[in-house]
Amino acid sequence: MLKFDLHKTEGHARRGTLTLNHGVVETPVFMPVGTYGTVKGVMPGSLREMGAQIILGNTFHLWMRPGLDVLQKFGGLHRFEQWHAPILTDSGGFQVWSLGGADGKGRKITEQGVHFASPVNGDKLFLTPEVSMQIQTVLNSDIVMQFDECTPYQTNGVLTSEDQARQSMELSLRWAARSRDEFARLGNPNALFGIVQGGMYTGLREESLQQLVALDLPGYAIGGVSVGEPKDEMLAIMAHTPHRLPAHKPRYLMGVGTPEDLVEGVACGVDMFDCVMPTRNARNGHLFTRFGDLKIRNARHKDDEGPIDMSCACQACAGGFSRAYLHHLERCGEMLAPMLASIHNLHYYVNLMREVREALEAGRFEAFRQQFKADRARGV
């Protein structure tokens, strides 16, 4: 089940409500990434407390471990990981692309699917649109992604040509139709999203979009960005594609990005975002704040009694933990350091989207966008 209600617009920016089998999601929304069935270092209760509405799981990695027999016994991901709100699962296409190596020799793509070796034990595996739909049906994710080929920006330092991007895009379209057919055959009660591909070529993006829309899927994503391309090329695709998707269906920009990317994405018509950046950066002592980013490992934080961000209400900042304390934990290699940093960064992203929604409801999104840029540029 999926129902999308659009409440307000300002330019291309949209405020909506997405109703799924495991709950309601207010959009625009940021979705924390829980690849292996957990958002790294963060308890489900902390995610709920900070206002996270929907999280991600990864089809490929969960297929590898713990395996479908275990997940079937639990009735899917929700009970297994004790997250009873909505979940979106990626199809595995990106992981097959990334695990294949820069030269692609770790995988063999055919019309039927992708042959590759398991990164866990080396077993020979074959992932197809049908298998991806079968796995995601076992996972019982509220939003299922079609199996696609993630078009690389370059291979061995050589840019992907328009002809190569076309072949990849057209393969993904054929796989989208197969994903839809298998999803229907399985009687999956959740929602299937298509993925617009086409590399950095806007003409191909337009073709992909039109043919996916003809499949009349419940929602659509923009894939094939954040795959090594320069930022200006990613922004060009972000400006081109989202607002051309059907207005009455949710739009998801996959794997993006910085706080600035999220706000610009909303301005371009995106409803849903995910990115590993909040937790990955947290594990490296890189923290996001309203007034720019800070690196907690820097010596200047050694005796700083202030919180990470004076305006933040997360468990780290409102809990009284100082920059000096986090600096100390980092220097000692204590596991609490990335835990607190992850809670802070995720809270920052989730709260940023809450502020965006409030600005859209009040009809002042553009003013919010300009203030956000000014605050971030000010620096900590």
Secondary structure, DSSP 8 states (H G I E B T S, - for coil): -EEEEEEEEETTEEEEEEEETTEEEEESEEE-B-TTSS-TT--HHHHHHHT---EEEEHHHHHHTT-HHHHHHTTSHHHHHT--S-EEEE-SHHHHHHHT-TTSTTEEE-SS-EEEE-TTT--EEEE-HHHHHHHHHHHT-SEEE-------SEETTEE--HHHHHHHHHHHHHHHHHHHHHHHHHT--SEEEEEE--TT-HHHHHHHHHHHHHTT-SEEEE-S-SSS--HHHHHHHHHHSGGGS-TTS-EEETTB--HHHHHHHHHTT--EEE-SHHHHHHTTTEEEETTEEEETTSGGGTT--S-S-TT--STTTTTT--HHHHHHHHHHT-THHHHHHHHHHHHHHHHHHHHHHHHHHTT-HHHHHHHHHHHHHH--
